[in-house]
Amino acid sequence: MVRDGARARYDPSVVGVFLKIMGITVTEATAGPELCVAASDLKVGLKLSRDIFGQEGSLLLSKGYALDERLVQQLKKYGEKSAQPFEVWVVHS
């Protein structure tokens, strides 16, 4: 809710600081704003702003894919099993 109100309802610099405190990274990409989201925080309908690669470098999902319930659950499980922090870049609307 807060991040959706950036620019329209809230000062974007304040929203950026708030999201940083909450552990969410916000960056402006060439295709528009995007958010780095922990796998455990993924939601249905989020659209990938970057490709997702597995630990061995294989492509798991391509940029532009909209997450459905099945994929959200699979990515959460993948994140739980991963030795490294597993984060996903999504389009910030």
C-alpha positions as CSV (number, residue, x, y, z in Angstrom):
1,M,0.0,0.0,0.0
2,V,2.7,2.5,0.9
3,R,4.9,1.7,-2.0
4,D,1.9,2.0,-4.4
5,G,1.3,5.5,-3.0
6,A,4.8,6.7,-3.8
7,R,4.6,9.8,-6.0
8,A,0.8,10.0,-5.8
9,R,0.2,10.1,-2.1
10,Y,3.6,10.0,-0.3
11,D,6.9,11.6,-0.8
12,P,9.0,9.1,-2.9
13,S,12.2,9.7,-0.8
14,V,10.3,8.9,2.4
15,V,8.8,5.8,0.8
16,G,12.3,4.7,-0.3
17,V,13.7,5.0,3.2
18,F,10.7,3.2,4.7
19,L,11.1,0.3,2.2
20,K,14.8,0.1,2.9
21,I,14.1,-0.2,6.6
22,M,11.6,-2.9,5.8
23,G,14.2,-4.8,3.8
24,I,12.8,-4.1,0.3
25,T,15.2,-2.7,-2.3
26,V,13.8,-0.2,-4.8
27,T,15.6,0.7,-7.9
28,E,14.8,2.4,-11.2
29,A,15.5,0.1,-14.1
30,T,15.6,0.9,-17.7
31,A,12.2,-0.7,-18.2
32,G,10.8,1.3,-15.2
33,P,10.8,0.9,-11.4
34,E,11.3,-2.5,-9.9
35,L,11.4,-4.1,-6.5
36,C,13.6,-6.8,-5.0
37,V,11.3,-9.1,-3.1
38,A,12.3,-12.0,-0.9
39,A,10.8,-15.3,-2.1
40,S,8.8,-15.6,1.1
41,D,7.0,-12.3,0.2
42,L,5.9,-13.2,-3.3
43,K,2.3,-12.7,-4.3
44,V,0.1,-13.9,-7.1
45,G,0.0,-11.5,-10.0
46,L,3.5,-10.0,-9.5
47,K,5.3,-9.6,-12.9
48,L,9.0,-10.5,-13.1
49,S,11.3,-7.6,-14.1
50,R,14.3,-9.8,-14.5
51,D,15.0,-13.4,-15.4
52,I,15.3,-15.9,-12.5
53,F,18.2,-18.3,-12.7
54,G,18.8,-21.4,-10.6
55,Q,21.9,-22.0,-8.5
56,E,23.5,-23.9,-11.4
57,G,22.8,-21.0,-13.8
58,S,19.9,-22.5,-15.6
59,L,17.0,-20.2,-16.5
60,L,14.0,-20.9,-14.2
61,L,11.6,-18.1,-15.4
62,S,11.9,-15.3,-17.9
63,K,11.4,-11.6,-17.4
64,G,7.8,-10.5,-18.0
65,Y,6.2,-13.6,-16.5
66,A,3.2,-13.0,-14.2
67,L,3.3,-15.3,-11.2
68,D,0.3,-17.5,-10.5
69,E,-0.4,-19.4,-7.2
70,R,1.5,-22.6,-8.3
71,L,4.6,-20.6,-9.2
72,V,4.5,-18.5,-6.0
73,Q,4.4,-21.7,-3.9
74,Q,7.2,-23.3,-5.9
75,L,9.4,-20.2,-5.6
76,K,8.8,-20.0,-1.9
77,K,9.8,-23.7,-1.5
78,Y,12.9,-23.1,-3.7
79,G,13.8,-20.1,-1.5
80,E,13.4,-22.2,1.7
81,K,15.8,-24.8,0.3
82,S,18.3,-22.4,-1.1
83,A,21.6,-21.9,0.8
84,Q,21.8,-18.3,-0.5
85,P,19.2,-15.6,0.0
86,F,16.7,-16.0,-2.8
87,E,15.3,-12.7,-4.1
88,V,13.1,-12.0,-7.1
89,W,12.9,-8.7,-9.0
90,V,9.4,-7.7,-9.9
91,V,7.8,-4.7,-11.7
92,H,6.8,-2.0,-9.3
93,S,3.6,-0.4,-10.5
